[in-house]
Amino acid sequence: YGPEGVTIRDAKSNTTFLLTPESITIATPEKFEVTVGSTVLTLTAGTWSLTGQSGTLTDSAASTSPKIMLEGWEKLVQWVNSHRHSNGNDGQDTGGPTSQFNGSITE
């Protein structure tokens, strides 16, 4: 216990809990797991998962990273600007988009 808060460590100081009036910080070298009933939150170096009654959310491949999301957005913009319609003209191709979408969602 000290002015910076309460620090709890294991015998080899591998895992540390720091409790302050503003926050709880947990530092662990391998894995941190919280279980409440049948819900489990697991944090490891570089990944996370949340498993509960309705299923599992996971980020093992950084699927929600800005880089991955940007790549997906760029592919969607490319598709929007190049797709073709084959209905509405007696089944004949009605052509591609009449204007290009630049990908901006703020204009």
FIFI-981275 format. One line per field, with one value per residue (C-alpha): x, y, z. Coordinates in pm, 1 decimal. Each point is the difference from the previous one (the first is absolute). Example, Ala and Ser with C-alpha at 12.3 -4.5 7.8 and 13.67 -1.06 7.14 Angstrom:
BEGIN
xx = (1230.0|137.0)
yy = (-450.0|344.0)
zz = (780.0|-66.0)
***
This chain:
BEGIN
xx = (0.0|128.8|-85.8|-34.9|-257.9|-0.9|234.0|-45.8|260.4|49.2|305.7|219.0|-148.8|-123.8|-354.6|-81.0|-327.2|10.2|-311.3|-50.8|-310.2|-14.2|81.0|102.5|304.3|91.2|332.6|62.9|255.2|-220.9|-375.8|-269.2|-338.6|-319.9|-290.9|-350.0|-246.1|41.6|153.3|378.0|216.3|350.4|289.1|333.8|295.5|-154.2|-342.0|-328.0|-316.4|-336.1|-200.8|-352.9|-339.1|-61.9|334.4|356.8|161.5|369.3|276.9|268.3|78.5|-36.7|-326.3|-102.9|331.9|-6.5|222.6|-233.4|-309.2|156.4|84.9|-359.6|-135.1|228.7|-121.3|-362.0|60.9|166.6|-301.4|-248.0|188.5|26.3|-310.9|-246.8|-377.2|-170.5|-363.6|-244.7|75.8|-165.5|294.1|254.4|298.5|-93.6|363.2|214.0|-43.2|-84.9|230.7|302.2|-5.2|325.3|-40.6|-62.8|-281.6|19.1|-95.0)
yy = (0.0|345.8|343.4|-138.9|-257.4|-364.4|-237.8|-376.7|-232.5|-373.7|-159.4|47.4|341.4|-136.9|128.4|336.3|162.7|376.0|140.3|377.6|212.6|58.4|-343.7|-362.1|-101.9|-365.2|-95.9|-364.7|-162.9|-267.2|5.3|181.8|-164.3|119.7|-240.4|106.8|-289.7|-149.5|315.9|7.9|296.1|-108.5|235.8|-127.4|167.7|146.9|-168.9|4.8|-205.8|26.0|-320.9|-9.3|-161.1|159.0|-90.3|121.7|322.8|-24.2|213.0|-263.1|125.4|370.1|-2.1|333.4|174.8|327.4|-153.7|-295.6|222.4|244.9|-283.9|-123.5|352.7|52.0|-327.0|102.5|339.8|-176.8|-230.4|290.8|177.0|-304.5|-215.5|-61.4|-34.9|-269.3|72.6|275.4|-3.4|-325.9|-184.4|199.1|162.9|352.1|99.8|96.9|283.5|338.9|179.7|-100.9|-30.7|134.0|-184.7|310.6|-42.1|358.9|186.0)
zz = (0.0|-84.3|-136.7|-354.9|111.9|102.7|-182.7|17.2|-155.6|-18.7|162.4|-310.5|-94.0|-333.2|43.3|156.7|104.2|58.2|166.2|4.7|56.4|-379.2|-143.0|34.4|-203.1|-47.4|-158.4|-80.5|-232.4|-159.6|51.2|195.7|38.8|168.6|49.5|103.1|-10.1|-346.2|-151.8|-42.1|-106.9|-99.2|-80.0|-127.6|-166.9|-315.3|14.6|188.6|14.0|169.9|32.5|134.5|-34.9|-341.7|-156.0|-26.4|-115.7|-74.8|-144.8|-47.9|-350.5|83.4|-193.9|145.3|-46.9|-195.9|-270.3|-60.8|10.1|-249.8|-239.5|16.8|-56.5|-302.0|-155.6|57.0|-165.8|-293.4|-38.1|20.4|-279.4|-228.5|52.7|-284.0|1.4|-204.7|78.3|-84.8|-372.3|-107.5|155.2|-199.3|167.1|107.8|38.8|290.2|246.9|-147.9|243.0|203.2|378.5|148.1|329.1|209.1|249.3|125.8|-319.0)
***
